[in-house]
Amino acid sequence: MYKLLKKLAGVSLFYSLANSIEALSPFFLAILLTRFLTTEDYGIWVLFLSLVGFLRPVVNLTIQDALKMKFYEMDEAKLAAFIVSALYISIAAALLLSIGAVAFGSEISRLISFPASWLTAIVIATYFTVTYNFILAFNQFAERRGHFIALHGVQSLCGFTVIALLVLQGWNWQGVVVGKIAGLVLACLLGLFWVSKELKLSLALPQRAQLLEMIKFGLIYLPTGFGLVAVPLTDRLIISHLLGFSENGLYGVAALFGAALFVGINGFLHAWMPWMFRQVGESKAAYRKEVSVVSISFVLLLPVAGIVFYTVSVVLAPWLIGETFARSFGLIPWAIAGTVAMGYFYHNQAFLHCRKAILPMSISSLTCIVMNAYFSYYGAIYYGVAGVVAATIVAFMVSAVISGIYIVYHYNVFGSLFSLTRRSA
């Protein structure tokens, strides 16, 4: 057991470090942007990121999760066909969204409070973001760790360099958007080159049956895909409409510190999920025991990690963040608490993911989205930004409980405990 925990801890540390390359980029950007952008401009940039995140499940129908579910069931030929099909689906969805952005630009702009002339940039950034994350998912499960960390480095370094050059030239939030897209494009080209070289991808049109099967999966799974991205977008849209872009900018800065904690959570999930997908299907009691020990360790250590991150943020925040954004410091503990709640929710979702329990995952995620929207609206009216973040904490915790109930059913937890008790007797 000790060797297993040591191995998973090592792999988790690797993925945390790899993800931290990309996650630290917003902090370095914050040093620059909070000194050269107004709170309103920073609020627009934060809204742009949320809109890109929201469109991600629409563009690729969360097919990267289907890749994770079926990765160990496919040989190289089937894997190559799956990847090509996913790329065609993403291209088609992005084209449809671009047409909609051009045709209904004015109406959409008023609805989301974002400049109409830059709506297509959201779609472009979304397409390259989903392609980039799909390639990362392949490298994660194929255990190409060198490629995984290299893609993070290329995307972050290139994006930061272009952003810095453009912002210093006075491009404001528009320069940040262009730089972000530039980093994604370069990383996608490099990643596709590596995948194509390894699997010998063919650009021939995939079979219709496979496309329809993948689209059907994506539509059923869509609420789950929206779970991670709809919540922050809802928060930011509510804050922008009710409280203004300036408050949205403050929210975005505080959220950076929660995102730093999520790097560690994500590192654990990246290490844990491929191992669990191999092990949890086994009937041997030892595997169940190992999974349980790792899971309980995560549950107990997560709030400790939250306290550590908050302590560090108290020291670093005044140095990292420009004076104009000093009011965001009081929101940092709320943002970290929200990330802890989100960590519990995605820990439970990982178990359901392994069982391919798509419907329960979608129900749990949809509950989270609806609850967050309702409570965040009234939280913003009565308590401002802090009320919005508090609503998010409640939504994630309630949804974690719901997904936990589904885990009890799908893994026959009480039945397993009963069997263990009988064997002990």
KAFENJO-V540784 format. One record per residue. RES is the residue in one letter. OMEGA is omega in whole degrees, 0 to 359 (* if undefined). D_LAST is the distance of its C-alpha to the last C-alpha in Angstrom with 2 decimals. Layout:
BEGIN
res:RES omega:OMEGA d_last:D_LAST
res:RES omega:OMEGA d_last:D_LAST
END
This chain:
BEGIN
res:M omega:180 d_last:23.99
res:Y omega:180 d_last:26.95
res:K omega:179 d_last:29.32
res:L omega:181 d_last:28.31
res:L omega:179 d_last:28.89
res:K omega:179 d_last:32.11
res:K omega:180 d_last:33.32
res:L omega:178 d_last:32.70
res:A omega:179 d_last:34.33
res:G omega:179 d_last:37.30
res:V omega:177 d_last:37.75
res:S omega:179 d_last:37.37
res:L omega:179 d_last:40.04
res:F omega:182 d_last:42.30
res:Y omega:176 d_last:42.13
res:S omega:178 d_last:42.56
res:L omega:179 d_last:45.64
res:A omega:179 d_last:46.92
res:N omega:181 d_last:46.49
res:S omega:177 d_last:47.99
res:I omega:179 d_last:51.23
res:E omega:183 d_last:51.68
res:A omega:178 d_last:50.15
res:L omega:180 d_last:52.42
res:S omega:177 d_last:55.42
res:P omega:178 d_last:55.51
res:F omega:176 d_last:55.55
res:F omega:176 d_last:58.49
res:L omega:181 d_last:60.04
res:A omega:177 d_last:59.54
res:I omega:180 d_last:61.57
res:L omega:190 d_last:64.33
res:L omega:181 d_last:64.07
res:T omega:176 d_last:63.72
res:R omega:182 d_last:67.00
res:F omega:178 d_last:68.96
res:L omega:172 d_last:67.72
res:T omega:177 d_last:68.06
res:T omega:179 d_last:65.01
res:E omega:179 d_last:66.21
res:D omega:178 d_last:66.40
res:Y omega:177 d_last:62.97
res:G omega:177 d_last:61.70
res:I omega:179 d_last:63.16
res:W omega:178 d_last:61.45
res:V omega:178 d_last:58.08
res:L omega:178 d_last:58.69
res:F omega:180 d_last:59.62
res:L omega:180 d_last:56.28
res:S omega:179 d_last:54.42
res:L omega:175 d_last:56.49
res:V omega:179 d_last:55.79
res:G omega:181 d_last:52.06
res:F omega:183 d_last:52.30
res:L omega:183 d_last:54.13
res:R omega:179 d_last:51.76
res:P omega:180 d_last:49.47
res:V omega:184 d_last:52.65
res:V omega:182 d_last:54.23
res:N omega:177 d_last:51.36
res:L omega:179 d_last:49.08
res:T omega:183 d_last:46.18
res:I omega:177 d_last:46.23
res:Q omega:175 d_last:45.04
res:D omega:174 d_last:41.55
res:A omega:176 d_last:41.93
res:L omega:180 d_last:42.85
res:K omega:182 d_last:39.59
res:M omega:189 d_last:37.55
res:K omega:188 d_last:39.39
res:F omega:185 d_last:40.41
res:Y omega:178 d_last:38.08
res:E omega:186 d_last:38.94
res:M omega:171 d_last:42.69
res:D omega:185 d_last:44.92
res:E omega:182 d_last:47.98
res:A omega:180 d_last:50.32
res:K omega:179 d_last:48.10
res:L omega:179 d_last:47.39
res:A omega:179 d_last:51.14
res:A omega:179 d_last:51.90
res:F omega:182 d_last:49.26
res:I omega:179 d_last:50.80
res:V omega:178 d_last:54.33
res:S omega:179 d_last:53.36
res:A omega:179 d_last:51.84
res:L omega:179 d_last:55.07
res:Y omega:179 d_last:57.23
res:I omega:180 d_last:55.23
res:S omega:179 d_last:55.60
res:I omega:181 d_last:59.33
res:A omega:180 d_last:59.94
res:A omega:180 d_last:58.09
res:A omega:178 d_last:59.95
res:L omega:179 d_last:63.28
res:L omega:179 d_last:62.67
res:L omega:178 d_last:61.73
res:S omega:178 d_last:64.84
res:I omega:178 d_last:67.05
res:G omega:180 d_last:65.56
res:A omega:179 d_last:66.08
res:V omega:185 d_last:69.74
res:A omega:185 d_last:70.46
res:F omega:185 d_last:68.86
res:G omega:183 d_last:69.11
res:S omega:181 d_last:70.85
res:E omega:180 d_last:68.47
res:I omega:180 d_last:65.34
res:S omega:179 d_last:66.90
res:R omega:183 d_last:67.46
res:L omega:186 d_last:63.96
res:I omega:178 d_last:62.12
res:S omega:179 d_last:64.85
res:F omega:183 d_last:65.29
res:P omega:185 d_last:68.67
res:A omega:184 d_last:69.49
res:S omega:181 d_last:71.11
res:W omega:180 d_last:67.85
res:L omega:180 d_last:65.54
res:T omega:177 d_last:65.74
res:A omega:177 d_last:64.66
res:I omega:181 d_last:61.34
res:V omega:180 d_last:60.86
res:I omega:180 d_last:61.93
res:A omega:180 d_last:59.56
res:T omega:181 d_last:56.70
res:Y omega:181 d_last:57.36
res:F omega:177 d_last:57.32
res:T omega:181 d_last:54.28
res:V omega:177 d_last:52.14
res:T omega:178 d_last:53.48
res:Y omega:181 d_last:52.72
res:N omega:176 d_last:49.11
res:F omega:179 d_last:48.62
res:I omega:177 d_last:49.83
res:L omega:180 d_last:47.52
res:A omega:177 d_last:44.52
res:F omega:182 d_last:45.59
res:N omega:177 d_last:45.92
res:Q omega:184 d_last:42.54
res:F omega:175 d_last:40.66
res:A omega:180 d_last:43.05
res:E omega:173 d_last:42.33
res:R omega:189 d_last:46.06
res:R omega:177 d_last:45.61
res:G omega:177 d_last:49.19
res:H omega:181 d_last:50.56
res:F omega:184 d_last:48.21
res:I omega:179 d_last:49.46
res:A omega:179 d_last:53.05
res:L omega:176 d_last:53.21
res:H omega:182 d_last:52.05
res:G omega:180 d_last:54.72
res:V omega:182 d_last:57.51
res:Q omega:184 d_last:56.84
res:S omega:184 d_last:56.66
res:L omega:180 d_last:59.52
res:C omega:180 d_last:61.90
res:G omega:181 d_last:61.19
res:F omega:182 d_last:61.63
res:T omega:180 d_last:64.85
res:V omega:179 d_last:66.48
res:I omega:181 d_last:65.42
res:A omega:180 d_last:66.86
res:L omega:184 d_last:70.13
res:L omega:180 d_last:70.58
res:V omega:178 d_last:69.67
res:L omega:176 d_last:72.04
res:Q omega:176 d_last:74.69
res:G omega:182 d_last:74.20
res:W omega:178 d_last:72.17
res:N omega:184 d_last:69.84
res:W omega:179 d_last:66.69
res:Q omega:178 d_last:68.24
res:G omega:178 d_last:68.19
res:V omega:180 d_last:64.48
res:V omega:181 d_last:63.84
res:V omega:180 d_last:66.00
res:G omega:178 d_last:64.39
res:K omega:180 d_last:60.86
res:I omega:181 d_last:61.86
res:A omega:179 d_last:63.59
res:G omega:180 d_last:60.46
res:L omega:181 d_last:58.37
res:V omega:182 d_last:61.00
res:L omega:180 d_last:61.19
res:A omega:179 d_last:57.41
res:C omega:180 d_last:57.14
res:L omega:179 d_last:59.94
res:L omega:181 d_last:58.37
res:G omega:179 d_last:54.89
res:L omega:176 d_last:56.29
res:F omega:180 d_last:58.31
res:W omega:181 d_last:55.22
res:V omega:180 d_last:53.17
res:S omega:179 d_last:56.17
res:K omega:183 d_last:56.74
res:E omega:186 d_last:53.16
res:L omega:182 d_last:52.68
res:K omega:182 d_last:56.36
res:L omega:175 d_last:56.38
res:S omega:180 d_last:58.91
res:L omega:178 d_last:60.72
res:A omega:180 d_last:61.07
res:L omega:180 d_last:60.01
res:P omega:179 d_last:56.42
res:Q omega:182 d_last:55.62
res:R omega:182 d_last:55.84
res:A omega:180 d_last:52.51
res:Q omega:178 d_last:50.67
res:L omega:181 d_last:52.52
res:L omega:178 d_last:51.70
res:E omega:180 d_last:48.00
res:M omega:179 d_last:47.90
res:I omega:178 d_last:49.92
res:K omega:177 d_last:47.66
res:F omega:184 d_last:44.59
res:G omega:181 d_last:46.51
res:L omega:178 d_last:47.61
res:I omega:185 d_last:44.11
res:Y omega:189 d_last:42.76
res:L omega:179 d_last:45.76
res:P omega:177 d_last:44.23
res:T omega:178 d_last:41.57
res:G omega:180 d_last:44.39
res:F omega:186 d_last:46.28
res:G omega:184 d_last:43.38
res:L omega:188 d_last:44.23
res:V omega:182 d_last:47.98
res:A omega:183 d_last:48.84
res:V omega:178 d_last:47.47
res:P omega:178 d_last:49.74
res:L omega:178 d_last:52.67
res:T omega:179 d_last:52.31
res:D omega:186 d_last:52.25
res:R omega:176 d_last:55.32
res:L omega:179 d_last:57.27
res:I omega:180 d_last:56.67
res:I omega:181 d_last:57.72
res:S omega:183 d_last:60.75
res:H omega:186 d_last:61.96
res:L omega:187 d_last:61.33
res:L omega:177 d_last:61.71
res:G omega:181 d_last:63.71
res:F omega:181 d_last:63.46
res:S omega:177 d_last:63.77
res:E omega:177 d_last:60.52
res:N omega:176 d_last:58.89
res:G omega:178 d_last:59.99
res:L omega:177 d_last:58.37
res:Y omega:181 d_last:55.11
res:G omega:179 d_last:55.28
res:V omega:179 d_last:55.74
res:A omega:181 d_last:52.76
res:A omega:178 d_last:50.61
res:L omega:183 d_last:51.36
res:F omega:172 d_last:49.12
res:G omega:179 d_last:46.24
res:A omega:178 d_last:46.91
res:A omega:176 d_last:46.63
res:L omega:181 d_last:43.03
res:F omega:175 d_last:42.36
res:V omega:178 d_last:43.45
res:G omega:178 d_last:40.36
res:I omega:181 d_last:38.13
res:N omega:178 d_last:39.86
res:G omega:177 d_last:39.48
res:F omega:182 d_last:35.68
res:L omega:178 d_last:35.69
res:H omega:180 d_last:38.10
res:A omega:189 d_last:35.88
res:W omega:190 d_last:32.53
res:M omega:178 d_last:33.46
res:P omega:178 d_last:34.66
res:W omega:182 d_last:31.58
res:M omega:180 d_last:29.24
res:F omega:178 d_last:31.27
res:R omega:193 d_last:30.57
res:Q omega:193 d_last:26.88
res:V omega:178 d_last:25.30
res:G omega:181 d_last:26.08
res:E omega:181 d_last:23.97
res:S omega:183 d_last:20.75
res:K omega:182 d_last:19.16
res:A omega:182 d_last:16.33
res:A omega:181 d_last:18.33
res:Y omega:178 d_last:21.25
res:R omega:179 d_last:19.48
res:K omega:180 d_last:18.21
res:E omega:179 d_last:21.81
res:V omega:181 d_last:23.35
res:S omega:181 d_last:21.24
res:V omega:180 d_last:22.19
res:V omega:181 d_last:25.84
res:S omega:180 d_last:25.91
res:I omega:178 d_last:24.57
res:S omega:179 d_last:27.03
res:F omega:182 d_last:29.83
res:V omega:182 d_last:29.06
res:L omega:185 d_last:29.09
res:L omega:185 d_last:32.10
res:L omega:178 d_last:34.31
res:P omega:176 d_last:35.60
res:V omega:178 d_last:36.20
res:A omega:178 d_last:38.28
res:G omega:179 d_last:40.16
res:I omega:179 d_last:41.13
res:V omega:181 d_last:42.29
res:F omega:179 d_last:44.36
res:Y omega:179 d_last:45.94
res:T omega:179 d_last:46.90
res:V omega:182 d_last:48.53
res:S omega:178 d_last:50.29
res:V omega:181 d_last:51.88
res:V omega:188 d_last:53.61
res:L omega:187 d_last:54.49
res:A omega:181 d_last:55.50
res:P omega:180 d_last:58.89
res:W omega:183 d_last:59.79
res:L omega:192 d_last:58.68
res:I omega:179 d_last:59.96
res:G omega:185 d_last:63.62
res:E omega:181 d_last:64.99
res:T omega:185 d_last:65.64
res:F omega:185 d_last:61.90
res:A omega:181 d_last:60.97
res:R omega:180 d_last:59.87
res:S omega:185 d_last:56.89
res:F omega:181 d_last:55.23
res:G omega:180 d_last:53.90
res:L omega:186 d_last:52.08
res:I omega:179 d_last:50.14
res:P omega:177 d_last:47.10
res:W omega:181 d_last:46.85
res:A omega:180 d_last:47.01
res:I omega:177 d_last:44.25
res:A omega:177 d_last:41.99
res:G omega:179 d_last:42.69
res:T omega:176 d_last:41.67
res:V omega:178 d_last:38.32
res:A omega:178 d_last:37.71
res:M omega:178 d_last:38.86
res:G omega:177 d_last:36.50
res:Y omega:181 d_last:33.45
res:F omega:183 d_last:34.90
res:Y omega:170 d_last:35.56
res:H omega:180 d_last:32.18
res:N omega:179 d_last:30.70
res:Q omega:180 d_last:33.48
res:A omega:177 d_last:32.61
res:F omega:180 d_last:29.20
res:L omega:178 d_last:31.02
res:H omega:181 d_last:33.75
res:C omega:178 d_last:31.38
res:R omega:183 d_last:30.28
res:K omega:179 d_last:34.00
res:A omega:188 d_last:33.41
res:I omega:183 d_last:37.10
res:L omega:176 d_last:37.51
res:P omega:177 d_last:34.79
res:M omega:181 d_last:36.23
res:S omega:179 d_last:39.68
res:I omega:179 d_last:38.72
res:S omega:181 d_last:37.15
res:S omega:180 d_last:40.22
res:L omega:176 d_last:42.69
res:T omega:180 d_last:41.16
res:C omega:182 d_last:41.61
res:I omega:183 d_last:45.21
res:V omega:179 d_last:46.28
res:M omega:181 d_last:44.75
res:N omega:180 d_last:46.28
res:A omega:183 d_last:49.69
res:Y omega:184 d_last:49.76
res:F omega:180 d_last:48.64
res:S omega:180 d_last:50.63
res:Y omega:181 d_last:53.82
res:Y omega:175 d_last:53.67
res:G omega:179 d_last:52.30
res:A omega:182 d_last:55.41
res:I omega:188 d_last:57.73
res:Y omega:187 d_last:56.45
res:Y omega:179 d_last:55.02
res:G omega:184 d_last:56.51
res:V omega:180 d_last:54.68
res:A omega:178 d_last:51.92
res:G omega:178 d_last:51.18
res:V omega:182 d_last:50.82
res:V omega:177 d_last:48.32
res:A omega:178 d_last:46.31
res:A omega:179 d_last:46.19
res:T omega:178 d_last:44.86
res:I omega:181 d_last:42.00
res:V omega:182 d_last:41.02
res:A omega:181 d_last:41.32
res:F omega:182 d_last:39.08
res:M omega:178 d_last:36.35
res:V omega:180 d_last:36.30
res:S omega:176 d_last:36.27
res:A omega:178 d_last:33.39
res:V omega:180 d_last:31.35
res:I omega:179 d_last:32.44
res:S omega:176 d_last:31.57
res:G omega:177 d_last:28.15
res:I omega:177 d_last:27.53
res:Y omega:178 d_last:28.59
res:I omega:179 d_last:26.18
res:V omega:181 d_last:23.22
res:Y omega:187 d_last:24.61
res:H omega:180 d_last:25.66
res:Y omega:178 d_last:22.54
res:N omega:188 d_last:20.14
res:V omega:182 d_last:18.51
res:F omega:177 d_last:16.50
res:G omega:179 d_last:15.42
res:S omega:179 d_last:14.30
res:L omega:180 d_last:12.33
res:F omega:181 d_last:10.64
res:S omega:181 d_last:9.91
res:L omega:179 d_last:8.62
res:T omega:179 d_last:6.20
res:R omega:180 d_last:5.08
res:R omega:180 d_last:5.40
res:S omega:180 d_last:3.81
res:A omega:* d_last:0.00
END
